[in-house]
Amino acid sequence: MNEEKVNKEPKKLSVREFLSLGEVGGYFFRGKDPSRPRNFNIRMMHGINKLSIVMFLIAVIVIVVRRFF
């Protein structure tokens, strides 16, 4: 089998790509989708998910601050 040399250098990210929020940002800042069902249970589920993500990020920030200061 012929094995081609594969470039193993890591991909360089631009600042914009590095600081993008990706799916988490899309979860918090997406618009209303009329095809998505509007149900009380689903709204509460998404509300609890958003709250847990925020609490996790705050905890990570607190741990980093305690570690370095």
C-alpha positions as CSV (number, residue, x, y, z in Angstrom):
1,M,0.0,0.0,0.0
2,N,1.2,3.5,-0.8
3,E,1.0,5.8,2.2
4,E,0.9,9.4,1.3
5,K,2.4,11.9,3.7
6,V,-0.3,13.7,5.5
7,N,0.3,17.3,6.7
8,K,0.1,17.0,10.5
9,E,0.3,20.7,11.3
10,P,-2.6,22.1,13.3
11,K,-5.0,24.3,11.5
12,K,-4.4,28.0,12.2
13,L,-7.6,29.6,13.6
14,S,-8.4,33.2,13.0
15,V,-9.4,35.3,16.0
16,R,-13.0,35.4,14.9
17,E,-13.1,31.6,14.7
18,F,-11.4,31.3,18.1
19,L,-13.8,33.6,19.8
20,S,-17.0,32.3,18.1
21,L,-19.6,30.8,20.4
22,G,-20.6,28.1,18.0
23,E,-23.6,26.0,19.0
24,V,-23.8,27.4,22.5
25,G,-24.2,30.9,21.1
26,G,-26.7,29.7,18.6
27,Y,-28.7,28.0,21.4
28,F,-29.0,31.3,23.3
29,F,-29.4,33.7,20.4
30,R,-31.4,31.9,17.8
31,G,-34.6,33.4,16.4
32,K,-38.1,32.0,16.6
33,D,-38.7,29.1,14.3
34,P,-42.4,28.9,13.3
35,S,-42.1,25.2,12.4
36,R,-40.8,24.3,15.9
37,P,-43.6,23.1,18.3
38,R,-44.5,25.6,21.0
39,N,-45.3,23.6,24.1
40,F,-45.0,24.5,27.7
41,N,-42.8,21.4,28.5
42,I,-40.4,22.2,25.7
43,R,-40.1,25.8,26.8
44,M,-39.4,24.8,30.4
45,M,-36.8,22.2,29.2
46,H,-35.0,24.8,27.2
47,G,-35.1,27.3,30.0
48,I,-33.6,24.8,32.4
49,N,-30.9,23.9,29.9
50,K,-30.0,27.6,29.5
51,L,-29.9,28.0,33.2
52,S,-27.6,25.0,33.7
53,I,-25.2,26.2,30.9
54,V,-25.0,29.6,32.6
55,M,-24.3,28.1,36.0
56,F,-21.7,25.8,34.6
57,L,-19.9,28.7,32.9
58,I,-20.0,30.7,36.1
59,A,-18.5,27.8,38.0
60,V,-15.7,27.4,35.5
61,I,-14.9,31.1,35.8
62,V,-14.9,30.9,39.6
63,I,-12.6,27.9,39.5
64,V,-10.2,29.7,37.1
65,V,-10.2,32.9,39.2
66,R,-9.5,30.9,42.4
67,R,-6.7,29.0,40.8
68,F,-4.9,32.0,39.4
69,F,-5.6,34.7,42.0
